[in-house]
């Protein structure tokens, strides 16, 4: 039986009083009278790990989520005691453990509560499976709100929700479907402008209750394994998220083409169809970087094979597409067809790579190819073998990206839609059943795919997309939100889900634009694409059963509007790439929900329509049919309406015009936005000059601009360019300074600086500390632009 409430269980057991504790360099071990042990480890000044065991013995410590190279170490640790508590103080917080029952409380250095145990750790023994159901409950503070938890299709603020994590193939899921494709057992709490995070690193089915069962209690529990969680202190959400992504890892930079527009369909075949779609994009001047091959490219759905009737010469096709600026991405599923004439099957069988049931037979299940066996990706030898299978597809044929699907894992026509729970897994030497391995199966598949693609595509960068994932999986792959539906509600969901994934350490995410199931109206398609160009991953995908979803299918008006937006995405690529760089370096989410952007402003706590793209652009999709505008919240500060440069003051809700060709977009005052010219695909053109859009501010603002060769690894040898622009605006003067680091030299030599919102007439100009004329800088009054050297260090415009 699967528990799903902690109170209704009569069998709960609790720790008793403390007998003793020991303190070594970075951890403190507590032992209670009834044999419970708590091991508390300080990892960072703002991060502490809690592990509990009920019988005095800890199992081997192993985690797929934690990045081996995660930064750790702290500046200060003090352990003291008083009559009731053991008190641990770091440079950032205080942790108190009660002598009576080892309940834990976390406090700021000033003594303000951050989060305190309610019942604290408790458990229920499971005779059926062995081990325990492990549980934790914490008191929630008044006005506390909760965020995170991966791809959940529910309100952005999780207060009042109860959710569980068990990776599930949910075709045409809906709002509030409880279990979806990914398991990210990480959330953030926020109250009194204090934020903290909890990462419950347990791969069994986990459950989270945010004041649902009891108004002032938050709890989380798992159907097995250890109570093993990390507490991360803010006080800013950005501190929490950065520390969480330090712990679970960050991806490498993707090739820039992966940030372009992608077109997908289940399925484009045969070759002539793929070519037809590709040429249509070029013919209509609609930018596109990648085209996808769904399962029908294979021979009888056998992974790593080709249907030679549809695709007689894949290498030639891939090459021709590439010459036309298209990268080919191909799907690979985990199920391997039972077929002794199929080399992949034979090899895996001979080497004992397939998952087995408890009593020895292979795990057999039906998926697209018919009856299949499934590789055990939790076995390092299997992962190594699987990564080698990409030799031909990537190394020889030249496919540039791999799409992993069905890896929850999904099985058709069986109860539970997945493996039976008795299936055995290697789990990197910690042998276990599917109860423990289920939630990381997809992640380990994507990991092994990543390694294969990286190896055979080297020195180019790999691109992987997966449906299922677990915390830490962002190190290997991007993701999408699975089989959504072409409805307005799903447009709303896509917006929330992508923001939530960004807040859960998985920024490289997108939805099937237009909806996978059913068919969108031209209006819905347009509104969805207007949102989709701001998602880190931007792909149209749909199921062929429901008709066409190429941008030209909906008529001239939709084509014109959607093209304009995809062009905008291509112009903003250097800005998006910079946001990606910040994500890779600092764990900064690429989309920032308003609560993350300004947590002090309580107006933002229940907001989810609006978000910040990168760190300077505010976006708010239109999510209803037949409207000419919408109300939206403008965060505090001053913002320029992107469409007319009108400056408005935020901290309030406003009605914003948004006829079909407009999605509300605002630029933060003081921003410098780099823009490339429109291209049909990344690196189509040699860049001769690029735009820098400057938005005047009275005061100071800095903006970053990261660039490199758009692919390859030279950036790791310092061949990148990181520009920091400092803008200082006064009533009658603008000072713009640039600081540059890195050895990359962009192909262009000048910026076209476009000025927005300058409140004075420019009378004098000082360039690199010398007075020049406006003509010297080719000032264009109509555009309000001038041309400056890309490596300029200082410009003064004086009124
Ligand atoms: O059972 O490969 O979510 O994107 O097109 C359906 C066919 C299997 C589900 C994926 C979808 C993909 C489809 N797949």
Boltz pocket constraint, residues with backbone or C-beta under 6 A from the ligand:
constraints:
  - pocket:
      binder: B
      contacts: [[A, 265], [A, 266], [A, 294], [A, 295], [A, 331], [A, 405], [A, 406], [A, 467], [A, 482], [A, 483], [A, 516], [A, 541], [A, 542]]
      max_distance: 6.0
